[in-house]
Amino acid sequence: MLNALTIDVEDYFQVSALAPHIPREQWNDIPCRVERNVDRLLALLAEHDAKATFFTLGWVADRYPEVVKRIVASGHELASHGYAHMRATDQTPESFLADIRLAKAVLEDLGGVAVTGYRAPSFSIGKDNPWALDCIHEAGYRYSSSIYPVKHDHYGVPDAPRFTFESRAGLAEVPMTTVRMFNRNWPAGGGGFFRLLPYGVSSRLIRRVNDVDGQPAIFYMHPWEIDPEQPRVPGTSLKTRFRHYVNLHRTEARLARLLQDFKWGRMDEVFALNNEQWRRCA
């Protein structure tokens, strides 16, 4: 089965967990590492003949337009991660709409392609801000991948549908992949769990979604997760250090194995093939 591989294009210092330690006004003064890391990912994908969707920050695109052009030229889907990596829960409807409209305009101008997909930073759309889905629809996106149907300390809607649904007329929501066991949804879509747990766990969970649920899986990661040499941010808690830095040196090899063990494609291609709800919104 063709699964969907997604990359959230942001730099290490833009991660929400590090926000208390790195003021946003310092971003322009910090040496970026995102360009080299995206290029490494593009090379790895080409080696395994795999395609992906790159949910890209407008902030990154403005500073590294050639990255956007290389993503598109390599045949991957260009999608939006917003402009300034602000959690939807930290914004008003007006500021959120302005942010995602700006990101869409910047990406389309640089990439020369339509940008139809959006993913909220930190999966920050849930029961407390349903207005965000209205904004995504109003901004002209056709799908969102912003809801994670799990219980988590930073995000999650445990009782949300596990698979693609029409959240608004003409707007598909493609939730992150979970496995249903013991009356609970468990994360199975990559991210930190891919680094923290043995590779075999991720592999078995993806196969379960494919074989038992008969659904394509969505896997996500960030370019900084293949960069073990990234600077360590001082003053962070033990929990934050564990989540952010553990097994960075293993991630690239694990990703190469994942690309070999499964078939991967772009979000727009995977779900156009597999889901009627998606086709209704296209």
Secondary structure, DSSP 8 states (H G I E B T S, - for coil): -EEEEEEEE--GGG-GGGTTTS-GGGGGGS---HHHHHHHHHHHHHHTT---EEEE-HHHHHH-HHHHHHHHHTT-EEEE--SS---GGGS-HHHHHHHHHHHHHHHHHHH-S---EE--GGG--STT-THHHHHHHHTT-SEE-----S--SS---TTS-SS-EEEETTEEE----EEEETTEEEE-SBTHHHHHS-HHHHHHHHHHIIIII----EEEE-GGGG-TTS---TT--HHHHHHHHTTHHHHHHHHHHHHHHSEEE-HHHHHHHH-HHHHHH-
